[in-house]
């Protein structure tokens, strides 16, 4: 799956993996909770640029990724910088993105 298309539980699951968590029982909501995602933005020095409407550009190192919100763009960018532009995720998580 393309990291630029990750949302919801799939995005949060991949971020948790990047953060070193293996327990799937509880996942912080990195993509909607500033208390969880904001610390990553600050630590990783992710820049956010308003592209107008519901479009944000996140820049993390040499990666640039778009999202509908600041947190989604930033968290996608974080994942892309750590794991690349395409990743393998569990089928049940990838199906969640189809809805």
SERO-4910 file (N, C-alpha, C, O; in steps of 0.05 Angstrom, whole numbers):
BEGIN
 pado doro    nc1    nc2    nc3   cac1   cac2   cac3    cc1    cc2    cc3    oc1    oc2    oc3
  Unk    A     17    -23      0      0      0      0     18     25      0     39     25     12
  Unk    A      9     45    -14     24     70    -14     21     85     13     -1     87     23
  Unk    A     43     94     24     42    108     49     26    134     46     14    144     66
  Unk    A     25    145     23     10    170     18    -20    166     18    -35    185     17
  Unk    A    -29    141     20    -58    135     20    -67    124     47    -91    118     51
  Unk    A    -49    120     66    -56    110     92    -75    128    108    -71    153    107
  Unk    A    -95    117    121   -112    132    138   -121    115    162   -115     91    163
  Unk    A   -133    127    182   -146    113    204   -129     93    218   -105     99    224
  Unk    A   -141     70    224   -127     49    240   -101     40    226    -82     34    240
  Unk    A   -102     38    199    -78     29    185    -55     48    189    -32     40    194
  Unk    A    -60     74    187    -39     94    191    -29     93    220     -5     94    224
  Unk    A    -47     92    239    -39     91    267    -23     66    273     -4     67    289
  Unk    A    -30     43    261    -16     18    266     13     20    256     32     12    269
  Unk    A     16     31    231     43     34    220     60     53    236     84     49    240
  Unk    A     48     75    245     63     94    262     72     81    287     95     84    296
  Unk    A     55     65    300     62     51    324     86     32    319    104     30    336
  Unk    A     86     19    296    109      2    289    134     19    286    155     11    296
  Unk    A    132     42    273    155     60    271    165     69    298    189     74    302
  Unk    A    147     72    317    154     81    344    164     58    361    171     62    384
  Unk    A    163     33    351    174     10    366    154     -5    382    161    -22    398
  Unk    A    128      0    378    107    -14    393     99    -39    377     94    -37    353
  Unk    A     96    -61    391     87    -86    378     60    -95    388     48   -113    376
  Unk    A     49    -82    408     24    -90    420      1    -78    404     -3    -54    404
  Unk    A    -14    -95    390    -37    -85    374    -62    -81    390    -82    -71    379
  Unk    A    -61    -87    416    -85    -83    433    -93    -54    436   -116    -48    439
  Unk    A    -73    -37    437    -78     -8    441    -60      8    422    -36      4    422
  Unk    A    -73     25    406    -57     42    388    -64     71    394    -88     78    394
  Unk    A    -44     88    399    -50    116    401    -62    126    375    -55    115    353
  Unk    A    -79    146    376    -91    157    352    -74    179    341    -82    203    342
  Unk    A    -51    172    331    -31    192    321    -43    210    300    -35    234    299
  Unk    A    -60    200    283    -70    216    260    -92    235    267   -100    251    249
  Unk    A   -103    235    291   -123    255    299   -119    267    326   -132    287    333
  Unk    A   -101    257    342    -96    267    369    -69    282    370    -48    270    367
  Unk    A    -70    308    373    -46    324    374    -27    317    397     -3    320    394
  Unk    A    -38    306    418    -21    298    441     -3    275    432     20    272    441
  Unk    A    -13    258    415      3    235    405     20    242    381     44    238    380
  Unk    A      7    253    360     21    260    335     38    284    337     59    286    324
  Unk    A     30    303    353     46    328    356     74    324    366     92    338    357
  Unk    A     77    305    384    104    300    394    123    289    372    147    295    372
  Unk    A    111    273    354    127    263    332    134    286    313    157    287    303
  Unk    A    115    303    307    120    326    289    143    343    300    161    351    285
  Unk    A    142    348    326    163    364    338    190    350    338    210    361    331
  Unk    A    190    325    347    215    309    349    228    306    321    253    308    319
  Unk    A    212    300    301    222    295    274    226    320    257    235    319    235
  Unk    A    218    343    269    220    369    255    205    368    228    216    377    207
  Unk    A    181    359    229    164    358    205    152    385    200    140    397    218
  Unk    A    156    395    176    144    421    168    117    417    155    113    397    141
  Unk    A     99    435    160     72    433    148     65    459    133     69    481    144
  Unk    A     55    456    109     48    479     93     19    476     83     11    455     72
  Unk    A      3    497     88    -25    497     79    -26    500     49    -15    520     38
  Unk    A    -39    482     36    -41    482      7    -68    493     -2    -74    493    -26
  Unk    A    -84    502     17   -111    512     11   -132    490     13   -126    466      7
  Unk    A   -156    498     20   -177    478     23   -170    458     45   -160    465     66
  Unk    A   -175    433     39   -168    411     58   -144    397     49   -144    372     46
  Unk    A   -122    411     43    -98    399     33    -74    411     48    -69    435     48
  Unk    A    -58    393     60    -34    401     74    -10    386     62    -13    362     55
  Unk    A     13    399     61     38    386     52     56    384     76     60    403     91
  Unk    A     65    359     81     85    355    103    112    349     91    114    334     71
  Unk    A    132    360    103    160    355     94    176    345    117    178    357    138
  Unk    A    188    321    113    204    308    133    229    299    120    229    279    106
  Unk    A    251    313    125    276    307    111    272    312     81    266    334     74
  Unk    A    276    292     65    273    295     36    245    285     26    240    286      2
  Unk    A    228    276     44    202    266     37    181    289     38    182    306     55
  Unk    A    163    289     18    140    307     18    115    291     13    113    276     -6
  Unk    A     95    294     31     70    279     29     47    297     35     49    315     52
  Unk    A     24    293     21      0    308     25    -20    294     43    -19    269     46
  Unk    A    -38    309     55    -59    298     71    -82    318     74    -78    342     70
  Unk    A   -105    308     82   -129    325     86   -127    342    111   -139    363    113
  Unk    A   -111    333    130   -106    349    155    -76    351    160    -61    336    148
  Unk    A    -69    368    178    -41    371    185    -30    345    196     -8    336    189
  Unk    A    -45    332    214    -35    308    227    -33    285    207    -13    270    207
  Unk    A    -53    282    190    -51    260    170    -27    264    151    -12    245    146
  Unk    A    -24    288    141     -1    293    124     26    288    138     43    275    128
  Unk    A     28    298    163     53    294    178     58    265    185     81    256    182
  Unk    A     37    250    192     42    222    200     48    205    175     64    187    177
  Unk    A     35    211    153     42    197    128     71    203    120     86    185    112
  Unk    A     80    228    124    107    236    117    127    221    135    148    212    127
  Unk    A    120    220    161    137    206    180    141    176    172    163    166    172
  Unk    A    119    163    166    120    135    157    137    132    132    154    115    130
  Unk    A    132    150    112    148    149     87    177    153     92    194    140     79
  Unk    A    184    170    111    213    175    117    226    151    130    250    147    128
  Unk    A    210    136    145    221    113    159    219     87    143    238     71    144
  Unk    A    197     83    128    193     57    115    191     58     85    191     37     72
  Unk    A    191     82     73    189     84     44    161     91     34    143     94     50
  Unk    A    159     93      8    134    102     -5    113     80     -7     89     86    -10
  Unk    A    121     55     -5    102     33     -5    109     13     17    133      7     21
  Unk    A     88      3     30     93    -16     52     73    -38     51     52    -36     38
  Unk    A     79    -60     64     61    -82     67     47    -80     94     60    -76    115
  Unk    A     20    -81     94      5    -81    119    -14   -104    119    -20   -116     98
  Unk    A    -24   -111    143    -43   -133    145    -68   -128    128    -77   -105    125
  Unk    A    -79   -149    116   -101   -146     98   -126   -133    111   -139   -117     99
  Unk    A   -131   -140    137   -154   -128    150   -150    -98    154   -170    -83    154
  Unk    A   -126    -88    156   -121    -60    158   -123    -46    131   -133    -24    129
  Unk    A   -113    -59    110   -114    -47     84   -143    -46     74   -151    -27     60
  Unk    A   -160    -65     82   -188    -64     74   -202    -41     87   -222    -30     76
  Unk    A   -194    -33    111   -206    -10    126   -202     15    109   -220     33    110
  Unk    A   -180     18     95   -176     42     79   -193     43     54   -196     64     42
  Unk    A   -205     21     46   -222     20     22   -249     33     27   -263     39      7
  Unk    A   -257     37     51   -284     48     58   -284     78     61   -305     89     66
***
